[in-house]
Structures are given as C-alpha cells and as structure tokens.
Amino acid sequence: MSNAGKLVLVPTPIGNLGDITFRAVLVLKEADIILAEDTRISSRLLHHFEIDKKLWVHHKFNEHKAIGPLVAKIQEGNKIAMITDAGTPGISDPGFLLVRACIENGVLVECLPGPTALIPALAVSGLPTDRFVFEGFLPQKKGRQTRLLQLAEESRTMVFYESPFRLVKALSQFAEYFGSERKCCVCRELSKMFEEIKRGTVNELQQYYTTHPPKGEIVIVVEGNSKDERKGGKYAVDEDE
C-alpha cells in the first residue's frame, strides 16, 4: 500500500472464516482505521486473525454525519479499511455514501474482491446466469407492490435478499405477481454449518417454508419472465408499447 491516504472496501466472510483472502487480512493489519458496522461481530473476526486495531463504528444510523470527518481523515493521509458484518461493503450494507463522498473529493477508493452472498446463490441455483438483476431487499411496505409489479415483466434471473421472518410472505407475493410455477431457489446460511439450498417452483417453496420456518441469512433466486409469460400472464403488457 502507498503512503497516500485512501479508502479500501474489504469483503469479509459471510459464514466460513476460511473464505477471507490473504490480501484482506494484510490490508486490515496495515490500516490506520477500520470502520465496522457492528464492532461486536467485527471484533471476533479481527481477534481470530490476530489483528490488533481499534474499530470505529460506521452503520446506517451514523454514516451521514460521519462522512465529512472520515473524508478529512483520509485526506490527512490515513488509510481507512471498511468492513461490514459480512460480505462486501456497499452491497445492501453501508458503504455507498462514503464511497461517493470520497470520489467527489478526489480521494482514492479501492475494493478488494471477496465474499458476497448473491453470486454463490446465483451460481448454485441452476437458473440462467448470463444475465441477472440484483434487487437486494424489497421495500417492506411503501413501494413494495409497485416494485413487484415492475419485476413481473423482468426477463432476467432475479436475486433478492430476504429476512427469514418475511420469506413466506415474499414467496406468496412472487406467486401472485410472477406466477406460482416460476422456478425458484432459496439459499439459506450460505457457507455456514447449516447451509440449505432448496429448489422448486415458487409455490412448492412457499408450501415448504410454511411448514418449516427458516432461520438465518436468506438469498432468493427467481427465474425471469419468459416471452410466453409476458404475452399471456396476469400482468401482460402490449409488446408494441
């Protein structure tokens, strides 16, 4: 690493600690400051890899007011590494606002390659991977139906993150808006001891998880709308529009 200050986004394991890279460990050891979403979780990670650094809290509740001081710290020559509880910062986690502010202020930003839940889930789903759209978490209330209505016409494979408490509701809505026979894959606790991957139609998976309440982190991969569906489905549109 050079002597100039910079921000480095450091992906951390989504479950299995063996998934961290040698480079990630090196960057964390050399950083002047490490930003963490939850210091309790990140402290365990740093302890495991014998990284003795003080953690600064950076999460969705304080990131707006923290951006200015952090950019100033980097401009002073500090090397700041940013981690979240799991996966790549900025992907359904804090990170975007700080990255944007750094870019606007001419501050160097790097991102290491590494763990993220969406790519393993997509690869193992058995659904087309040549073109896909990542939707992250759907809106919980306002805007949720509008988003689902828009996605009913999406022809690419769709990837969602979801809470275990809302999984059955999500699958029920997918059946309503996308069709109950859409192919689907639910990936739970990827890379962890109790990893579970279930494939089937949206309707089959809804029935399964209704009687088997899930726990843990969940990624849902859903087949895109076929040309035939778009012509005759519940939410069909005129393709000449």
ChimeraX commands (.cxc) that place a marker at each C-alpha (Angstrom):
marker #1 position 0.00,0.00,0.00 radius 0.5
marker #1 position 1.25,3.53,-0.77 radius 0.5
marker #1 position 1.76,6.28,1.81 radius 0.5
marker #1 position -1.20,8.26,0.44 radius 0.5
marker #1 position -4.47,8.10,2.27 radius 0.5
marker #1 position -7.26,6.02,0.78 radius 0.5
marker #1 position -10.43,4.09,1.49 radius 0.5
marker #1 position -10.35,0.33,0.96 radius 0.5
marker #1 position -13.56,-1.73,0.98 radius 0.5
marker #1 position -12.70,-5.12,2.47 radius 0.5
marker #1 position -15.14,-8.02,1.99 radius 0.5
marker #1 position -15.41,-10.34,4.99 radius 0.5
marker #1 position -16.73,-13.93,5.14 radius 0.5
marker #1 position -20.48,-14.44,5.02 radius 0.5
marker #1 position -20.05,-17.50,7.23 radius 0.5
marker #1 position -16.93,-19.62,6.92 radius 0.5
marker #1 position -13.92,-17.61,8.14 radius 0.5
marker #1 position -11.71,-19.56,5.74 radius 0.5
marker #1 position -13.21,-17.53,2.90 radius 0.5
marker #1 position -11.27,-14.39,3.79 radius 0.5
marker #1 position -8.36,-13.60,1.47 radius 0.5
marker #1 position -4.70,-13.19,2.45 radius 0.5
marker #1 position -4.83,-9.71,0.95 radius 0.5
marker #1 position -7.84,-8.74,3.06 radius 0.5
marker #1 position -6.02,-9.74,6.25 radius 0.5
marker #1 position -2.93,-7.75,5.15 radius 0.5
marker #1 position -4.98,-4.64,4.38 radius 0.5
marker #1 position -6.72,-4.81,7.76 radius 0.5
marker #1 position -3.38,-5.18,9.56 radius 0.5
marker #1 position -1.91,-2.17,7.74 radius 0.5
marker #1 position -4.94,0.11,8.07 radius 0.5
marker #1 position -4.81,3.17,10.31 radius 0.5
marker #1 position -8.55,2.98,10.92 radius 0.5
marker #1 position -11.05,0.13,10.47 radius 0.5
marker #1 position -14.71,1.03,10.07 radius 0.5
marker #1 position -17.14,-1.65,11.26 radius 0.5
marker #1 position -20.91,-1.98,11.09 radius 0.5
marker #1 position -21.15,-3.87,14.41 radius 0.5
marker #1 position -17.96,-3.81,16.49 radius 0.5
marker #1 position -19.01,-6.89,18.47 radius 0.5
marker #1 position -19.15,-9.01,15.32 radius 0.5
marker #1 position -16.05,-7.50,13.73 radius 0.5
marker #1 position -14.01,-7.79,16.95 radius 0.5
marker #1 position -14.39,-11.56,16.81 radius 0.5
marker #1 position -13.18,-11.58,13.21 radius 0.5
marker #1 position -10.12,-9.44,13.99 radius 0.5
marker #1 position -9.29,-11.49,17.07 radius 0.5
marker #1 position -9.40,-14.69,15.01 radius 0.5
marker #1 position -6.82,-13.30,12.57 radius 0.5
marker #1 position -4.75,-11.63,15.30 radius 0.5
marker #1 position -5.41,-8.11,14.06 radius 0.5
marker #1 position -5.00,-5.60,16.87 radius 0.5
marker #1 position -6.77,-2.48,15.66 radius 0.5
marker #1 position -9.31,-0.13,17.16 radius 0.5
marker #1 position -12.67,-0.24,15.41 radius 0.5
marker #1 position -14.73,2.81,14.52 radius 0.5
marker #1 position -18.49,2.31,14.32 radius 0.5
marker #1 position -19.94,3.08,10.89 radius 0.5
marker #1 position -23.52,2.00,10.19 radius 0.5
marker #1 position -26.71,3.27,8.60 radius 0.5
marker #1 position -27.63,5.31,11.69 radius 0.5
marker #1 position -24.46,7.44,11.79 radius 0.5
marker #1 position -22.99,7.26,8.29 radius 0.5
marker #1 position -24.43,10.59,7.11 radius 0.5
marker #1 position -22.78,12.67,9.84 radius 0.5
marker #1 position -19.58,10.58,9.81 radius 0.5
marker #1 position -18.77,11.06,6.13 radius 0.5
marker #1 position -17.21,14.53,6.37 radius 0.5
marker #1 position -14.78,13.70,9.20 radius 0.5
marker #1 position -13.80,10.41,7.55 radius 0.5
marker #1 position -13.02,12.05,4.22 radius 0.5
marker #1 position -10.89,14.58,6.12 radius 0.5
marker #1 position -9.03,11.75,7.88 radius 0.5
marker #1 position -8.18,10.16,4.54 radius 0.5
marker #1 position -7.07,13.49,3.10 radius 0.5
marker #1 position -4.68,13.78,6.06 radius 0.5
marker #1 position -3.02,10.57,4.86 radius 0.5
marker #1 position -4.84,7.88,6.83 radius 0.5
marker #1 position -5.59,4.52,5.27 radius 0.5
marker #1 position -9.12,3.52,6.17 radius 0.5
marker #1 position -10.39,-0.02,5.71 radius 0.5
marker #1 position -14.14,-0.54,5.75 radius 0.5
marker #1 position -15.82,-3.83,6.67 radius 0.5
marker #1 position -19.41,-4.79,7.41 radius 0.5
marker #1 position -20.86,-7.66,9.41 radius 0.5
marker #1 position -20.46,-9.97,6.41 radius 0.5
marker #1 position -19.86,-9.73,2.69 radius 0.5
marker #1 position -18.85,-6.73,0.59 radius 0.5
marker #1 position -19.43,-3.19,1.94 radius 0.5
marker #1 position -21.94,-1.23,-0.09 radius 0.5
marker #1 position -23.91,-4.29,-1.24 radius 0.5
marker #1 position -27.10,-3.99,0.84 radius 0.5
marker #1 position -24.79,-2.68,3.59 radius 0.5
marker #1 position -23.31,0.72,4.50 radius 0.5
marker #1 position -20.59,1.95,2.17 radius 0.5
marker #1 position -22.15,3.68,-0.82 radius 0.5
marker #1 position -22.42,7.15,0.75 radius 0.5
marker #1 position -18.80,7.18,1.91 radius 0.5
marker #1 position -17.53,5.90,-1.44 radius 0.5
marker #1 position -19.46,8.61,-3.28 radius 0.5
marker #1 position -18.14,11.32,-0.95 radius 0.5
marker #1 position -14.57,10.11,-1.40 radius 0.5
marker #1 position -14.90,10.16,-5.19 radius 0.5
marker #1 position -16.41,13.65,-5.12 radius 0.5
marker #1 position -13.44,14.84,-3.03 radius 0.5
marker #1 position -10.78,13.21,-5.18 radius 0.5
marker #1 position -9.97,10.55,-2.57 radius 0.5
marker #1 position -8.67,7.18,-3.77 radius 0.5
marker #1 position -11.09,4.28,-3.30 radius 0.5
marker #1 position -10.25,0.59,-3.73 radius 0.5
marker #1 position -12.38,-2.53,-3.32 radius 0.5
marker #1 position -10.90,-5.97,-2.77 radius 0.5
marker #1 position -12.57,-8.96,-4.43 radius 0.5
marker #1 position -14.13,-11.33,-1.97 radius 0.5
marker #1 position -17.21,-12.84,-0.37 radius 0.5
marker #1 position -20.76,-11.83,-1.22 radius 0.5
marker #1 position -23.90,-13.93,-0.87 radius 0.5
marker #1 position -25.58,-13.12,-4.17 radius 0.5
marker #1 position -23.02,-14.70,-6.54 radius 0.5
marker #1 position -22.81,-18.15,-4.84 radius 0.5
marker #1 position -26.62,-18.25,-4.66 radius 0.5
marker #1 position -26.96,-17.38,-8.34 radius 0.5
marker #1 position -24.33,-19.92,-9.38 radius 0.5
marker #1 position -25.85,-22.77,-7.40 radius 0.5
marker #1 position -29.48,-22.01,-8.30 radius 0.5
marker #1 position -29.46,-23.79,-11.66 radius 0.5
marker #1 position -31.14,-20.75,-13.23 radius 0.5
marker #1 position -29.61,-18.74,-16.12 radius 0.5
marker #1 position -26.57,-16.73,-15.02 radius 0.5
marker #1 position -25.66,-14.96,-18.25 radius 0.5
marker #1 position -27.98,-12.06,-17.41 radius 0.5
marker #1 position -29.39,-11.28,-13.98 radius 0.5
marker #1 position -30.65,-8.40,-11.85 radius 0.5
marker #1 position -29.85,-7.91,-8.16 radius 0.5
marker #1 position -32.75,-6.39,-6.22 radius 0.5
marker #1 position -31.39,-6.67,-2.69 radius 0.5
marker #1 position -34.12,-6.27,-0.07 radius 0.5
marker #1 position -37.55,-5.36,-1.41 radius 0.5
marker #1 position -39.26,-2.39,0.28 radius 0.5
marker #1 position -41.02,-3.69,3.36 radius 0.5
marker #1 position -44.13,-1.54,2.93 radius 0.5
marker #1 position -44.31,1.57,0.74 radius 0.5
marker #1 position -43.38,0.80,-2.84 radius 0.5
marker #1 position -43.27,-2.96,-2.44 radius 0.5
marker #1 position -46.25,-3.74,-4.69 radius 0.5
marker #1 position -45.08,-1.25,-7.30 radius 0.5
marker #1 position -41.66,-2.90,-7.40 radius 0.5
marker #1 position -43.16,-6.39,-7.71 radius 0.5
marker #1 position -45.45,-5.22,-10.50 radius 0.5
marker #1 position -42.45,-3.86,-12.38 radius 0.5
marker #1 position -40.45,-7.05,-11.85 radius 0.5
marker #1 position -43.30,-9.22,-13.14 radius 0.5
marker #1 position -42.06,-8.34,-16.63 radius 0.5
marker #1 position -38.35,-8.81,-15.86 radius 0.5
marker #1 position -36.86,-11.41,-18.23 radius 0.5
marker #1 position -33.52,-11.76,-16.42 radius 0.5
marker #1 position -32.92,-14.02,-13.43 radius 0.5
marker #1 position -33.70,-12.06,-10.25 radius 0.5
marker #1 position -31.76,-12.19,-6.98 radius 0.5
marker #1 position -33.23,-10.97,-3.68 radius 0.5
marker #1 position -32.11,-10.79,-0.07 radius 0.5
marker #1 position -34.82,-11.52,2.48 radius 0.5
marker #1 position -35.37,-11.87,6.21 radius 0.5
marker #1 position -36.38,-15.36,7.41 radius 0.5
marker #1 position -39.42,-13.75,9.01 radius 0.5
marker #1 position -40.64,-12.44,5.65 radius 0.5
marker #1 position -39.62,-15.34,3.41 radius 0.5
marker #1 position -43.06,-16.97,3.21 radius 0.5
marker #1 position -44.69,-13.60,2.55 radius 0.5
marker #1 position -42.18,-12.89,-0.22 radius 0.5
marker #1 position -42.73,-16.26,-1.87 radius 0.5
marker #1 position -46.50,-15.77,-1.63 radius 0.5
marker #1 position -46.20,-12.42,-3.38 radius 0.5
marker #1 position -43.88,-13.88,-6.01 radius 0.5
marker #1 position -46.56,-16.49,-6.73 radius 0.5
marker #1 position -49.15,-13.73,-7.08 radius 0.5
marker #1 position -47.12,-11.36,-9.25 radius 0.5
marker #1 position -44.76,-13.71,-11.11 radius 0.5
marker #1 position -46.82,-16.92,-11.24 radius 0.5
marker #1 position -46.85,-19.91,-8.91 radius 0.5
marker #1 position -44.91,-22.12,-11.35 radius 0.5
marker #1 position -41.88,-19.84,-11.68 radius 0.5
marker #1 position -38.69,-21.73,-10.90 radius 0.5
marker #1 position -37.03,-20.56,-7.72 radius 0.5
marker #1 position -34.11,-21.33,-5.41 radius 0.5
marker #1 position -33.87,-20.39,-1.74 radius 0.5
marker #1 position -30.35,-20.37,-0.30 radius 0.5
marker #1 position -30.08,-20.21,3.47 radius 0.5
marker #1 position -26.95,-19.76,5.61 radius 0.5
marker #1 position -24.54,-19.98,2.67 radius 0.5
marker #1 position -21.06,-21.26,3.65 radius 0.5
marker #1 position -22.19,-21.93,7.23 radius 0.5
marker #1 position -22.64,-25.20,9.10 radius 0.5
marker #1 position -26.37,-25.43,8.43 radius 0.5
marker #1 position -26.31,-24.31,4.79 radius 0.5
marker #1 position -29.51,-25.24,2.98 radius 0.5
marker #1 position -30.38,-24.93,-0.69 radius 0.5
marker #1 position -33.94,-25.64,-1.82 radius 0.5
marker #1 position -35.06,-25.58,-5.45 radius 0.5
marker #1 position -38.55,-25.85,-6.90 radius 0.5
marker #1 position -41.41,-23.69,-8.05 radius 0.5
marker #1 position -42.36,-20.61,-6.10 radius 0.5
marker #1 position -45.49,-22.43,-4.91 radius 0.5
marker #1 position -43.56,-25.52,-3.77 radius 0.5
marker #1 position -41.07,-23.47,-1.80 radius 0.5
marker #1 position -43.82,-21.40,-0.23 radius 0.5
marker #1 position -45.50,-24.57,0.99 radius 0.5
marker #1 position -42.21,-25.99,2.28 radius 0.5
marker #1 position -41.24,-22.95,4.32 radius 0.5
marker #1 position -44.76,-22.52,5.65 radius 0.5
marker #1 position -44.28,-25.83,7.48 radius 0.5
marker #1 position -40.51,-25.44,8.02 radius 0.5
marker #1 position -39.96,-21.91,9.41 radius 0.5
marker #1 position -36.49,-20.79,8.30 radius 0.5
marker #1 position -33.69,-19.17,10.27 radius 0.5
marker #1 position -30.57,-17.28,9.23 radius 0.5
marker #1 position -29.49,-15.28,6.21 radius 0.5
marker #1 position -31.51,-15.90,3.03 radius 0.5
marker #1 position -31.00,-15.29,-0.69 radius 0.5
marker #1 position -33.82,-15.97,-3.16 radius 0.5
marker #1 position -33.12,-16.55,-6.84 radius 0.5
marker #1 position -36.14,-16.40,-9.16 radius 0.5
marker #1 position -36.46,-17.30,-12.83 radius 0.5
marker #1 position -37.13,-14.40,-15.17 radius 0.5
marker #1 position -40.33,-13.97,-17.13 radius 0.5
marker #1 position -40.32,-15.98,-20.35 radius 0.5
marker #1 position -41.56,-14.50,-23.63 radius 0.5
marker #1 position -44.69,-16.67,-23.48 radius 0.5
marker #1 position -45.47,-15.48,-19.96 radius 0.5
marker #1 position -45.09,-11.84,-20.96 radius 0.5
marker #1 position -47.63,-12.31,-23.72 radius 0.5
marker #1 position -50.26,-14.09,-21.68 radius 0.5
marker #1 position -49.51,-13.61,-17.98 radius 0.5
marker #1 position -51.64,-11.90,-15.36 radius 0.5
marker #1 position -49.65,-8.68,-15.76 radius 0.5
marker #1 position -49.05,-8.92,-19.51 radius 0.5
marker #1 position -48.29,-5.79,-21.49 radius 0.5
marker #1 position -48.58,-4.92,-25.13 radius 0.5
marker #1 position -45.09,-5.52,-26.56 radius 0.5
marker #1 position -45.73,-2.79,-29.12 radius 0.5
marker #1 position -45.90,-0.14,-26.37 radius 0.5
marker link #1:1,2 radius 0.2
marker link #1:2,3 radius 0.2
marker link #1:3,4 radius 0.2
marker link #1:4,5 radius 0.2
marker link #1:5,6 radius 0.2
marker link #1:6,7 radius 0.2
marker link #1:7,8 radius 0.2
marker link #1:8,9 radius 0.2
marker link #1:9,10 radius 0.2
marker link #1:10,11 radius 0.2
marker link #1:11,12 radius 0.2
marker link #1:12,13 radius 0.2
marker link #1:13,14 radius 0.2
marker link #1:14,15 radius 0.2
marker link #1:15,16 radius 0.2
marker link #1:16,17 radius 0.2
marker link #1:17,18 radius 0.2
marker link #1:18,19 radius 0.2
marker link #1:19,20 radius 0.2
marker link #1:20,21 radius 0.2
marker link #1:21,22 radius 0.2
marker link #1:22,23 radius 0.2
marker link #1:23,24 radius 0.2
marker link #1:24,25 radius 0.2
marker link #1:25,26 radius 0.2
marker link #1:26,27 radius 0.2
marker link #1:27,28 radius 0.2
marker link #1:28,29 radius 0.2
marker link #1:29,30 radius 0.2
marker link #1:30,31 radius 0.2
marker link #1:31,32 radius 0.2
marker link #1:32,33 radius 0.2
marker link #1:33,34 radius 0.2
marker link #1:34,35 radius 0.2
marker link #1:35,36 radius 0.2
marker link #1:36,37 radius 0.2
marker link #1:37,38 radius 0.2
marker link #1:38,39 radius 0.2
marker link #1:39,40 radius 0.2
marker link #1:40,41 radius 0.2
marker link #1:41,42 radius 0.2
marker link #1:42,43 radius 0.2
marker link #1:43,44 radius 0.2
marker link #1:44,45 radius 0.2
marker link #1:45,46 radius 0.2
marker link #1:46,47 radius 0.2
marker link #1:47,48 radius 0.2
marker link #1:48,49 radius 0.2
marker link #1:49,50 radius 0.2
marker link #1:50,51 radius 0.2
marker link #1:51,52 radius 0.2
marker link #1:52,53 radius 0.2
marker link #1:53,54 radius 0.2
marker link #1:54,55 radius 0.2
marker link #1:55,56 radius 0.2
marker link #1:56,57 radius 0.2
marker link #1:57,58 radius 0.2
marker link #1:58,59 radius 0.2
marker link #1:59,60 radius 0.2
marker link #1:60,61 radius 0.2
marker link #1:61,62 radius 0.2
marker link #1:62,63 radius 0.2
marker link #1:63,64 radius 0.2
marker link #1:64,65 radius 0.2
marker link #1:65,66 radius 0.2
marker link #1:66,67 radius 0.2
marker link #1:67,68 radius 0.2
marker link #1:68,69 radius 0.2
marker link #1:69,70 radius 0.2
marker link #1:70,71 radius 0.2
marker link #1:71,72 radius 0.2
marker link #1:72,73 radius 0.2
marker link #1:73,74 radius 0.2
marker link #1:74,75 radius 0.2
marker link #1:75,76 radius 0.2
marker link #1:76,77 radius 0.2
marker link #1:77,78 radius 0.2
marker link #1:78,79 radius 0.2
marker link #1:79,80 radius 0.2
marker link #1:80,81 radius 0.2
marker link #1:81,82 radius 0.2
marker link #1:82,83 radius 0.2
marker link #1:83,84 radius 0.2
marker link #1:84,85 radius 0.2
marker link #1:85,86 radius 0.2
marker link #1:86,87 radius 0.2
marker link #1:87,88 radius 0.2
marker link #1:88,89 radius 0.2
marker link #1:89,90 radius 0.2
marker link #1:90,91 radius 0.2
marker link #1:91,92 radius 0.2
marker link #1:92,93 radius 0.2
marker link #1:93,94 radius 0.2
marker link #1:94,95 radius 0.2
marker link #1:95,96 radius 0.2
marker link #1:96,97 radius 0.2
marker link #1:97,98 radius 0.2
marker link #1:98,99 radius 0.2
marker link #1:99,100 radius 0.2
marker link #1:100,101 radius 0.2
marker link #1:101,102 radius 0.2
marker link #1:102,103 radius 0.2
marker link #1:103,104 radius 0.2
marker link #1:104,105 radius 0.2
marker link #1:105,106 radius 0.2
marker link #1:106,107 radius 0.2
marker link #1:107,108 radius 0.2
marker link #1:108,109 radius 0.2
marker link #1:109,110 radius 0.2
marker link #1:110,111 radius 0.2
marker link #1:111,112 radius 0.2
marker link #1:112,113 radius 0.2
marker link #1:113,114 radius 0.2
marker link #1:114,115 radius 0.2
marker link #1:115,116 radius 0.2
marker link #1:116,117 radius 0.2
marker link #1:117,118 radius 0.2
marker link #1:118,119 radius 0.2
marker link #1:119,120 radius 0.2
marker link #1:120,121 radius 0.2
marker link #1:121,122 radius 0.2
marker link #1:122,123 radius 0.2
marker link #1:123,124 radius 0.2
marker link #1:124,125 radius 0.2
marker link #1:125,126 radius 0.2
marker link #1:126,127 radius 0.2
marker link #1:127,128 radius 0.2
marker link #1:128,129 radius 0.2
marker link #1:129,130 radius 0.2
marker link #1:130,131 radius 0.2
marker link #1:131,132 radius 0.2
marker link #1:132,133 radius 0.2
marker link #1:133,134 radius 0.2
marker link #1:134,135 radius 0.2
marker link #1:135,136 radius 0.2
marker link #1:136,137 radius 0.2
marker link #1:137,138 radius 0.2
marker link #1:138,139 radius 0.2
marker link #1:139,140 radius 0.2
marker link #1:140,141 radius 0.2
marker link #1:141,142 radius 0.2
marker link #1:142,143 radius 0.2
marker link #1:143,144 radius 0.2
marker link #1:144,145 radius 0.2
marker link #1:145,146 radius 0.2
marker link #1:146,147 radius 0.2
marker link #1:147,148 radius 0.2
marker link #1:148,149 radius 0.2
marker link #1:149,150 radius 0.2
marker link #1:150,151 radius 0.2
marker link #1:151,152 radius 0.2
marker link #1:152,153 radius 0.2
marker link #1:153,154 radius 0.2
marker link #1:154,155 radius 0.2
marker link #1:155,156 radius 0.2
marker link #1:156,157 radius 0.2
marker link #1:157,158 radius 0.2
marker link #1:158,159 radius 0.2
marker link #1:159,160 radius 0.2
marker link #1:160,161 radius 0.2
marker link #1:161,162 radius 0.2
marker link #1:162,163 radius 0.2
marker link #1:163,164 radius 0.2
marker link #1:164,165 radius 0.2
marker link #1:165,166 radius 0.2
marker link #1:166,167 radius 0.2
marker link #1:167,168 radius 0.2
marker link #1:168,169 radius 0.2
marker link #1:169,170 radius 0.2
marker link #1:170,171 radius 0.2
marker link #1:171,172 radius 0.2
marker link #1:172,173 radius 0.2
marker link #1:173,174 radius 0.2
marker link #1:174,175 radius 0.2
marker link #1:175,176 radius 0.2
marker link #1:176,177 radius 0.2
marker link #1:177,178 radius 0.2
marker link #1:178,179 radius 0.2
marker link #1:179,180 radius 0.2
marker link #1:180,181 radius 0.2
marker link #1:181,182 radius 0.2
marker link #1:182,183 radius 0.2
marker link #1:183,184 radius 0.2
marker link #1:184,185 radius 0.2
marker link #1:185,186 radius 0.2
marker link #1:186,187 radius 0.2
marker link #1:187,188 radius 0.2
marker link #1:188,189 radius 0.2
marker link #1:189,190 radius 0.2
marker link #1:190,191 radius 0.2
marker link #1:191,192 radius 0.2
marker link #1:192,193 radius 0.2
marker link #1:193,194 radius 0.2
marker link #1:194,195 radius 0.2
marker link #1:195,196 radius 0.2
marker link #1:196,197 radius 0.2
marker link #1:197,198 radius 0.2
marker link #1:198,199 radius 0.2
marker link #1:199,200 radius 0.2
marker link #1:200,201 radius 0.2
marker link #1:201,202 radius 0.2
marker link #1:202,203 radius 0.2
marker link #1:203,204 radius 0.2
marker link #1:204,205 radius 0.2
marker link #1:205,206 radius 0.2
marker link #1:206,207 radius 0.2
marker link #1:207,208 radius 0.2
marker link #1:208,209 radius 0.2
marker link #1:209,210 radius 0.2
marker link #1:210,211 radius 0.2
marker link #1:211,212 radius 0.2
marker link #1:212,213 radius 0.2
marker link #1:213,214 radius 0.2
marker link #1:214,215 radius 0.2
marker link #1:215,216 radius 0.2
marker link #1:216,217 radius 0.2
marker link #1:217,218 radius 0.2
marker link #1:218,219 radius 0.2
marker link #1:219,220 radius 0.2
marker link #1:220,221 radius 0.2
marker link #1:221,222 radius 0.2
marker link #1:222,223 radius 0.2
marker link #1:223,224 radius 0.2
marker link #1:224,225 radius 0.2
marker link #1:225,226 radius 0.2
marker link #1:226,227 radius 0.2
marker link #1:227,228 radius 0.2
marker link #1:228,229 radius 0.2
marker link #1:229,230 radius 0.2
marker link #1:230,231 radius 0.2
marker link #1:231,232 radius 0.2
marker link #1:232,233 radius 0.2
marker link #1:233,234 radius 0.2
marker link #1:234,235 radius 0.2
marker link #1:235,236 radius 0.2
marker link #1:236,237 radius 0.2
marker link #1:237,238 radius 0.2
marker link #1:238,239 radius 0.2
marker link #1:239,240 radius 0.2
marker link #1:240,241 radius 0.2
view
